[in-house]
Amino acid sequence: MEPQGMVAFYQDGRVAVYGSMQCPYYVKNALVQGFGWDEGRIRVVQTTTGGAFGGKEEYPSLIAGHAAFAAVKCGKPVQLLLDRQEDMASTTKRHPAVVRFRTALDRQARIAAMQVDITLDGGAYAGLSDVVLQRALFAATGVYRVPLARISGRACATSSVPTGAFRGFGGPQAFFAVEMHMHHLALAVGEDPLDFKRRHAVKRGDATVTGGVYHQDVKLAEMVETLEALSAYRRKKRRAARGERDDAAAPQGRDAPNTGAHGAAPLRGMGVSLFFHGAGFTGSGEKHKIKARVELLPLPEGGAEILVSSVEMGQGSQTTLRKIVAETLGVPMEAVVYRNPDTDRVPDSGPTVASRTVMIVGRLLMEAARELRARREAGEADSRPVSRSYRQPDGIEWDQESFRGDAYPTYSWGANAVEVEVDPLTYEIRVCGVWGVYDIGRAIDERIIQGQIEGAVAQGLGYGSLEHMALRDGRILQDTVTDYIIPTSLDVPPMEYRLVDNPYAEGPYGAKGAGELPLVGPAPALAAAVQDALGLPIRRIPVTPEDLTAGAEAAHGR
C-alpha cells in the first residue's frame, strides 16, 4: 500500500538518494547513466519499504532521477513522494495479455501439438516488457507434455500507462490462459479437468518448451493426490453431479452457505489449477547479467554482518537470510546483523525479484558462512570479509539467441483447488474455500511461507475476480482505492495448504523460490470453479458479475 517516494541530497560533489525500492543497484546504475558520472559519486540507500510486488523494481529509477537531478540543480535536498492518486495513475502495472491457442489431440485425447500466440500491452514505453514476455512464453504450455509446440509473442506499444514488473512477471497471464484452455479441452473430450491435466503433467527428465530438461524430481502426481484429499474434490464433484449440496463439508459461521436476497439457492462449483514458477532470472541472466556477489563481515564474539543488496520489503528476507547464516555459523540469530542496503557498503548481489533472494543470495551466504566458520575453527583471527560470487549449476545450459536450453535452473510447483458459490440472479461470486499444495524445495521458515501463501492467495483471488482496471484515452479510470477494488479481510476465504518436501541441492538447505509461485494458481482455479458452477465458458479475468451476466444472456437469452 506504500506509495513511491525518494529523497535526494547533493553535497561535496556526490549525490545520495534514499527511498522505497527493491533494487538499489538498478537505481544506482540509472543515476550513473543519467548523470554520466563515475559511480563513486553516487550513493543509494534503501529505506524500510512497506510493499513492492514488482512495482518498485524498475520504476524507482525514474523518480530517483527526478529527485537527484533537482537536488544537484538547486543545491538543496529534494523530496519526491507520490500521493495515492499520482501513484495509481502513473506507475507501471501488470501487462494486459491476449493469449491464443490451437491444439491438436490424437485419438486417445492426448495432446499431439500446440500453437500459442501471446500479445502483451507494453504501454507507452518498453520498460521490462521484453523479459516479462520471455517468462510468459516459457510458461505458455504450462506444466504439460507437449510433443510439438510453436510459441510466438510480442509486446505492443500503446498509448496507455507503461506496464512492467508485477508479482509473477508474465507467469500469471500465461498460466491463466493455459489452465483454462486445458479445462476447455477436458470438457470437449468428456473428461474431468483434473484427470485430464494429471494425465498430461510433466515428469522428471521430460523436455521443457525451450528444449531443456526438468532435471529435478517433479512431484505433481503426489501433489494432485494430496490436493484431492485436502479439498474433497471427488466427493464434491459427485454430489454436484447428482444435484446435491455438500453442506457438511462447507465452512461454517460467516462463511456458511447462503441463499441470497431473492431466496434462490446458489450454484456451487470446483476448479483446479496446476502451475510452476521458474526460480531465478530467465535464461542466462544470473550468469551473464546479474553476476551476484555477497560478503559476510566477521563481527566479535562469533557474529557476522550480511552485506548484500537484497532488500526486506515484507517478504521476510531479514529473518530468512539471517537464519541461514546463523545456522551455518552455529550462532544465535541475534549475532547476525543485516541492515538496509547501502551501495557504499554492500556489493551488488542482484535485485530483489524473480523469487531469487533465498535460493541464489541465500546459497552464496551459506557458502560464505561455511568459509568463515572453517576459518574460525582453524584459529584464524581475521576481520576480512568473506566474499562469494554466483556460479551456474552444473548441467544448466542456455542459448539466449535461439531461446534453447534450460530457461531456469529449477522450478517450484503448485496445485490449487477453489470452491465457489455463484448467485444465479446477481452472479455475485463467493469463494467458499481454497486449498493448495506447494513444492518450494524446503522451507527455511514455515511461518514466513505461510504468510507468503495466504497473502498470495488473497492477491490472486483479487486478480481473478475483483481488480478491474479500465482505460479511457490512455488514462486509468480506477485511480483511487475507492474505485479500484481489492480484497479485504472479509473477502479472504478459509485456506488449507500442504508443503511437499523436495529439497533442491543448489539451494540453501534445500530451498527454492517461493515468493511468486502461490500467486499464479488462484485466478485460473477460481475461473474454472465459476465455469463449473454456471456452465458458461470463462476466457477472461477478472470474472465479474457484469461479464457473467452478458455471457449468460448471450448463451441462454434474457
C-alpha positions in Angstrom: 0.0 0.0 0.0 3.0 2.3 0.4 3.4 4.8 -2.5 6.6 5.6 -4.4 9.0 8.0 -2.7 12.6 9.3 -2.9 14.7 11.9 -1.1 18.0 13.2 -2.7 20.9 15.1 -1.3 23.8 16.8 -3.1 27.0 17.6 -1.1 30.7 17.7 -1.9 30.2 16.6 -5.5 28.3 13.5 -4.5 24.6 12.6 -4.8 22.9 10.4 -2.2 19.4 9.0 -2.7 17.2 7.3 -0.1 14.0 5.7 -0.9 11.5 2.9 -1.1 12.9 0.4 -3.6 13.6 -3.3 -4.5 16.8 -2.9 -6.4 19.4 -0.4 -5.1 21.9 -1.1 -7.8 19.2 -0.6 -10.5 18.7 2.9 -9.1 22.5 3.5 -8.8 23.2 2.3 -12.4 20.4 4.5 -13.7 21.8 7.5 -12.0 25.4 6.8 -13.2 24.0 6.7 -16.7 21.8 9.7 -16.2 24.5 12.0 -14.8 27.4 10.5 -16.8 29.4 10.4 -13.6 31.8 8.0 -12.1 29.8 5.5 -9.9 31.9 6.6 -6.8 29.9 9.9 -6.9 26.6 8.2 -6.4 25.2 6.5 -3.2 21.8 4.8 -3.0 20.3 3.6 0.3 17.1 1.6 0.6 14.8 2.8 3.4 12.5 0.4 5.1 10.0 -0.5 2.4 6.4 -1.2 3.1 5.4 -3.1 0.0 6.6 -3.6 -3.6 5.4 -6.8 -5.5 7.5 -5.6 -8.6 6.1 -2.1 -8.6 9.4 -0.9 -7.0 11.7 -2.8 -9.4 12.3 -0.5 -12.3 10.0 2.5 -11.6 12.1 3.9 -8.6 14.9 4.6 -11.0 12.7 7.2 -12.7 11.7 9.2 -9.7 15.2 8.8 -8.1 16.5 10.6 -11.2 13.9 13.3 -10.9 14.9 13.9 -7.2 18.6 13.7 -7.8 18.7 16.0 -10.8 16.7 18.6 -9.0 18.9 18.3 -5.9 22.0 18.9 -8.0 20.4 21.8 -9.8 19.2 23.6 -6.8 21.9 22.5 -4.3 19.2 21.6 -1.7 17.7 18.3 -0.5 14.7 17.3 -2.7 11.9 15.0 -1.6 9.6 13.5 -4.1 6.6 11.5 -2.7 3.7 10.4 -4.9 0.3 10.7 -3.4 -2.1 7.8 -3.9 -3.8 9.1 -7.0 -0.5 10.1 -8.6 0.9 6.6 -7.9 -2.1 4.7 -9.2 -2.3 6.9 -12.3 1.3 6.9 -13.4 3.3 3.9 -12.2 3.8 0.7 -14.0 1.0 -2.0 -14.0 0.8 -5.7 -14.8 0.8 -6.3 -18.6 -2.7 -7.0 -20.0 -2.4 -10.0 -22.3 -4.3 -11.8 -25.0 -3.3 -15.5 -25.5 -4.5 -17.6 -28.3 -4.2 -21.5 -28.6 -4.6 -24.0 -31.3 -4.2 -27.6 -30.0 -4.3 -31.0 -31.8 -5.3 -34.1 -29.9 -4.8 -37.7 -31.0 -7.4 -40.5 -30.9 -6.6 -41.2 -27.2 -7.3 -37.5 -26.4 -3.6 -36.8 -25.8 -2.0 -33.5 -26.8 -0.1 -34.0 -30.0 0.8 -30.4 -30.8 0.1 -26.9 -29.5 0.4 -23.5 -31.1 0.4 -20.5 -28.7 0.5 -16.8 -29.5 0.9 -14.2 -26.8 0.3 -10.4 -27.1 1.2 -8.1 -24.2 0.2 -4.5 -23.9 3.5 -2.8 -23.1 2.1 0.7 -22.7 3.9 3.9 -23.9 7.4 2.8 -23.2 9.2 -0.6 -23.4 10.5 -0.9 -19.9 10.7 -4.5 -18.9 8.3 -5.8 -21.4 10.8 -8.0 -23.3 11.7 -10.0 -20.2 8.1 -10.2 -19.0 7.3 -11.6 -22.4 10.1 -14.2 -22.2 8.7 -15.6 -18.9 5.2 -15.7 -20.4 6.5 -17.5 -23.4 8.3 -20.1 -21.3 5.1 -20.8 -19.3 2.8 -20.9 -22.4 2.3 -24.7 -22.3 2.1 -24.8 -18.5 3.1 -28.0 -16.7 2.2 -30.3 -19.5 3.9 -32.6 -22.0 3.5 -31.1 -25.5 5.4 -33.1 -28.1 5.3 -30.4 -30.7 4.9 -26.7 -29.8 5.2 -23.4 -31.6 5.2 -20.4 -29.3 5.2 -16.8 -30.5 4.7 -13.5 -28.8 5.1 -9.7 -28.9 4.8 -6.7 -26.7 2.9 -3.9 -28.3 3.4 -0.1 -27.8 0.2 1.6 -26.9 -1.0 4.9 -25.5 -1.6 3.6 -22.0 0.5 3.8 -18.8 3.7 1.7 -19.2 3.4 -1.8 -17.9 6.2 -3.6 -16.0 7.1 -5.9 -13.2 4.3 -7.4 -11.0 4.4 -10.5 -8.9 4.7 -13.5 -11.2 6.2 -11.4 -14.1 4.2 -12.8 -17.1 3.5 -16.1 -15.5 0.0 -15.3 -14.1 -1.2 -14.3 -17.6 0.2 -17.4 -19.3 -1.0 -19.8 -16.7 -4.5 -18.4 -16.6 -4.7 -18.9 -20.3 -3.2 -22.4 -20.5 -5.1 -23.7 -17.4 -8.4 -22.5 -18.8 -7.5 -23.9 -22.2 -6.8 -27.3 -20.7 -10.1 -27.1 -18.8 -11.9 -26.5 -22.0 -10.1 -29.3 -23.8 -11.0 -31.7 -21.0 -14.7 -30.8 -21.2 -14.6 -31.2 -25.0 -13.4 -34.8 -24.7 -15.7 -35.6 -21.8 -13.0 -35.9 -19.1 -12.8 -34.5 -15.7 -10.4 -31.5 -15.9 -8.2 -32.6 -13.0 -7.8 -36.1 -14.6 -7.0 -34.6 -18.0 -4.4 -32.3 -16.5 -2.8 -35.0 -14.4 -2.6 -37.3 -17.4 -0.6 -34.7 -19.3 1.6 -33.4 -16.5 5.4 -33.5 -17.0 7.8 -35.7 -15.1 11.5 -35.6 -14.3 13.5 -36.0 -17.5 10.8 -34.6 -19.7 11.7 -31.8 -22.1 10.7 -28.2 -21.4 9.1 -26.0 -24.0 12.5 -24.5 -24.7 14.2 -27.8 -25.3 15.7 -28.0 -21.8 15.1 -30.8 -19.3 13.3 -30.9 -15.9 16.4 -32.0 -14.0 14.9 -32.4 -10.5 12.0 -34.6 -9.2 8.6 -33.4 -10.4 6.1 -34.4 -7.7 2.9 -33.3 -9.5 1.3 -36.7 -9.2 1.8 -36.8 -5.5 0.6 -33.2 -5.2 -2.6 -33.8 -7.1 -3.4 -36.8 -4.8 -2.8 -34.6 -1.8 -5.0 -31.8 -3.3 -7.8 -34.2 -4.0 -7.9 -35.5 -0.4 -7.4 -32.0 1.1 -10.3 -30.4 -0.9 -12.6 -33.4 -1.0 -12.7 -32.8 -4.8 -14.1 -36.1 -5.9 -16.9 -36.2 -3.3 -18.0 -32.7 -4.1 -18.0 -33.3 -7.8 -20.1 -36.5 -7.4 -22.6 -34.7 -5.2 -22.8 -31.8 -7.6 -23.4 -34.2 -10.5 -26.4 -35.5 -8.5 -27.6 -32.0 -7.8 -26.9 -32.3 -4.1 -25.2 -29.8 -1.8 -22.2 -30.7 0.3 -23.0 -28.5 3.2 -21.4 -30.9 5.7 -18.0 -30.1 4.1 -18.7 -26.4 3.8 -17.2 -23.8 6.1 -19.4 -22.6 9.0 -20.1 -19.2 10.6 -19.8 -16.2 8.4 -18.6 -18.4 5.6 -21.7 -20.7 5.7 -23.7 -21.1 2.5 -26.4 -18.5 1.9 -29.5 -18.5 -0.3 -29.2 -14.8 -1.5 -31.6 -12.0 -1.0 -34.0 -13.4 -3.6 -34.2 -16.9 -1.9 -32.6 -18.8 -4.8 -30.1 -21.5 -3.9 -26.5 -20.5 -5.1 -24.8 -22.6 -7.7 -21.6 -24.3 -6.5 -18.5 -25.2 -8.5 -15.0 -26.6 -8.1 -12.0 -25.6 -10.2 -8.3 -26.7 -10.1 -5.0 -25.4 -11.5 -1.5 -26.8 -11.8 1.4 -24.4 -12.2 5.1 -23.7 -11.8 7.4 -20.8 -11.3 10.9 -20.8 -12.7 13.1 -19.7 -9.8 15.7 -17.1 -10.6 16.4 -15.0 -13.6 15.3 -16.2 -17.0 17.9 -17.9 -19.2 21.5 -16.9 -18.6 20.5 -13.7 -16.7 22.1 -14.8 -13.4 25.3 -15.9 -15.1 25.9 -13.1 -17.6 23.9 -10.1 -16.4 23.4 -10.2 -12.6 26.7 -11.9 -11.6 25.7 -11.7 -7.9 28.3 -11.2 -5.2 27.8 -11.3 -1.4 30.0 -10.5 1.5 30.0 -11.7 5.1 31.8 -9.4 7.6 33.1 -11.1 10.7 32.0 -9.5 14.0 33.3 -10.0 17.5 32.1 -13.0 19.6 31.3 -15.2 16.6 28.8 -13.0 14.8 28.7 -11.6 11.3 27.1 -8.9 9.2 25.4 -9.7 6.0 26.4 -7.4 3.2 24.0 -7.8 0.2 21.9 -5.6 -2.0 18.8 -7.7 -1.3 16.1 -5.8 0.4 13.4 -6.5 3.0 10.0 -5.5 1.7 7.7 -7.5 3.9 8.6 -10.9 2.4 10.8 -12.0 5.3 14.4 -11.8 4.0 15.6 -10.1 7.2 14.6 -13.3 9.0 15.4 -15.9 6.4 18.9 -14.8 5.4 19.9 -14.3 9.0 18.6 -17.8 9.8 20.7 -19.3 7.0 23.9 -17.5 8.2 23.2 -18.2 11.9 22.6 -21.9 11.3 25.7 -22.3 9.2 27.9 -20.4 11.7 26.4 -22.1 14.7 25.5 -18.9 16.4 22.2 -17.3 17.6 20.3 -15.2 15.1 20.9 -12.2 17.3 24.6 -12.4 16.4 23.8 -11.9 12.7 23.3 -8.3 11.6 21.5 -7.4 8.4 20.9 -3.7 7.7 19.0 -2.0 4.9 21.4 -2.0 1.8 23.6 1.0 1.2 25.6 0.9 -2.1 28.6 2.5 -0.3 28.8 -0.6 1.9 27.3 -3.7 0.1 28.3 -5.4 -3.1 25.7 -6.0 -5.9 24.0 -9.3 -5.1 21.3 -8.6 -7.7 17.8 -7.2 -7.5 15.1 -8.5 -5.0 13.0 -10.0 -7.7 12.3 -13.3 -9.6 12.0 -15.4 -6.4 15.8 -15.5 -6.3 16.7 -14.0 -2.9 16.7 -17.1 -0.8 17.7 -19.6 -3.5 20.6 -17.5 -5.0 21.7 -15.0 -2.4 20.9 -17.3 0.5 23.1 -20.0 -1.1 26.0 -17.6 -1.6 25.7 -16.5 2.1 25.7 -20.1 3.2 28.9 -20.8 1.3 30.5 -17.6 2.8 29.4 -18.6 6.3 30.9 -22.1 5.8 34.3 -20.5 4.9 34.1 -18.1 7.8 33.3 -20.9 10.2 36.2 -23.0 8.9 38.5 -20.0 9.2 37.5 -19.6 12.9 37.7 -23.3 13.7 41.3 -23.2 12.3 42.1 -20.5 14.8 42.4 -17.6 12.2 41.6 -14.3 13.8 40.7 -12.3 10.8 38.4 -9.3 10.3 38.4 -9.5 6.5 35.0 -10.0 4.8 34.3 -13.4 3.1 33.1 -13.0 -0.4 31.2 -15.3 -2.7 30.1 -14.9 -6.4 27.4 -16.7 -8.3 28.3 -19.7 -10.4 25.9 -21.5 -12.8 24.9 -25.0 -11.5 26.5 -27.8 -13.5 24.4 -29.2 -16.4 22.4 -26.0 -16.9 22.8 -24.7 -20.5 21.1 -21.8 -22.2 21.4 -20.1 -25.6 19.9 -16.6 -25.4 20.0 -16.1 -29.2 17.8 -19.2 -30.0 16.0 -19.4 -26.7 17.0 -23.0 -26.4 18.0 -24.9 -23.3 17.3 -24.6 -19.6 15.3 -21.4 -19.1 15.6 -21.8 -15.3 18.0 -23.8 -13.0 15.0 -25.2 -11.2 11.2 -24.9 -10.8 8.8 -24.5 -7.9 5.5 -26.3 -8.4 1.9 -25.7 -7.2 -1.6 -27.1 -7.3 -4.8 -25.2 -6.2 -8.4 -26.1 -5.8 -11.0 -23.4 -5.4 -14.7 -23.8 -4.5 -17.2 -21.1 -5.2 -20.8 -20.3 -4.9 -22.4 -18.1 -7.6 -25.7 -16.3 -7.1 -27.9 -17.3 -10.0 -29.6 -13.9 -10.2 -26.9 -11.4 -9.4 -23.9 -13.6 -10.5 -22.1 -12.5 -7.3 -19.2 -14.9 -6.6 -18.4 -16.1 -3.1 -15.3 -18.1 -2.6 -16.0 -20.9 -0.1 -12.5 -22.3 0.2 -9.1 -22.5 -1.3 -6.7 -25.5 -1.0 -3.1 -25.6 -2.1 -0.1 -28.0 -2.3 3.3 -26.5 -3.0 6.8 -27.7 -3.8 9.2 -25.0 -2.8 12.1 -27.4 -2.0 12.3 -27.0 1.7 11.1 -24.1 3.8 13.7 -22.1 5.7 10.9 -20.6 7.9 7.4 -22.1 7.7 5.7 -19.1 9.3 7.1 -16.8 6.6 6.0 -19.3 3.9 2.5 -19.4 5.4 2.4 -15.6 5.1 3.6 -15.7 1.5 0.9 -18.3 0.6 -2.0 -16.7 2.4 -1.2 -13.2 1.1 -0.6 -14.5 -2.5 -3.9 -16.5 -2.5 -5.8 -13.3 -1.4 -4.0 -11.3 -4.0 -4.6 -14.0 -6.7 -8.3 -14.1 -5.9 -8.4 -10.3 -6.3 -6.6 -10.6 -9.6 -9.1 -13.2 -10.8 -12.4 -11.7 -9.6 -12.2 -8.1 -8.3 -9.4 -6.0 -9.6 -10.9 -4.3 -12.7 -8.9 -1.6 -14.3 -10.1 0.2 -17.4 -8.6 2.9 -19.6 -10.1 5.8 -21.5 -7.9 7.7 -23.9 -4.8 6.2 -22.3 -5.8 7.2 -18.7 -6.7 4.8 -15.9 -10.3 5.3 -14.7 -9.8 3.4 -11.4 -7.1 5.7 -9.9 -8.2 5.7 -6.2 -8.7 2.9 -3.7 -12.4 3.8 -3.7 -12.7 2.8 -7.4 -10.1 0.1 -7.6 -11.4 -2.8 -5.6 -9.0 -5.2 -3.8 -9.9 -8.0 -1.3 -10.4 -7.1 2.3 -10.2 -9.4 5.3 -13.9 -10.2 4.8 -13.2 -11.5 1.3 -10.4 -13.9 2.4 -11.9 -17.4 2.4 -10.8 -20.4 4.6 -7.5 -21.8 3.3 -5.6 -25.0 3.8 -2.3 -25.9 2.3 0.5 -28.5 2.4 4.2 -28.4 1.5 5.9 -31.2 -0.4 9.4 -31.9 0.8 11.6 -31.9 -2.3 15.0 -30.3 -1.4 16.9 -28.6 -4.2 20.6 -29.4 -4.0 21.8 -26.0 -5.1 19.5 -24.1 -2.7 20.5 -23.2 0.9 19.3 -26.2 3.0 17.2 -27.3 0.0 15.2 -24.1 -0.5 13.8 -23.0 -3.9 11.9 -19.9 -4.9 8.6 -19.3 -3.0 7.5 -15.7 -3.3 5.8 -15.6 -6.6 4.6 -19.2 -7.0 1.4 -19.1 -4.8 0.0 -16.1 -6.8 -0.1 -18.0 -10.1 -2.7 -20.6 -9.3 -5.8 -19.0 -7.6 -7.1 -17.0 -10.6 -7.4 -19.9 -13.1 -8.8 -22.2 -10.4 -11.4 -19.6 -9.4 -12.4 -19.1 -13.1 -12.7 -22.8 -13.6 -14.9 -23.1 -10.5 -17.2 -20.4 -11.8 -17.4 -22.1 -15.1 -18.2 -25.4 -13.3 -21.0 -23.7 -11.4 -22.6 -21.9 -14.3 -21.7 -24.0 -17.4 -20.5 -20.8 -19.1 -17.1 -20.7 -20.7 -14.7 -18.3 -18.9 -12.0 -16.8 -21.1 -11.0 -13.6 -19.3 -10.3 -12.2 -15.9 -11.3 -10.6 -13.7 -14.5 -12.7 -13.7 -17.1 -10.0 -12.8 -20.9 -10.3 -12.4 -21.3 -7.9 -15.3 -19.3 -10.2 -17.6 -21.1 -13.3 -16.3 -24.5 -11.6 -16.9 -23.5 -10.7 -20.5 -22.2 -14.3 -21.1 -25.4 -15.8 -19.7 -27.6 -13.6 -21.9 -25.6 -14.5 -24.9 -25.7 -18.2 -24.2 -29.3 -18.5 -22.9 -31.2 -15.4 -23.9 -32.6 -12.9 -21.4 
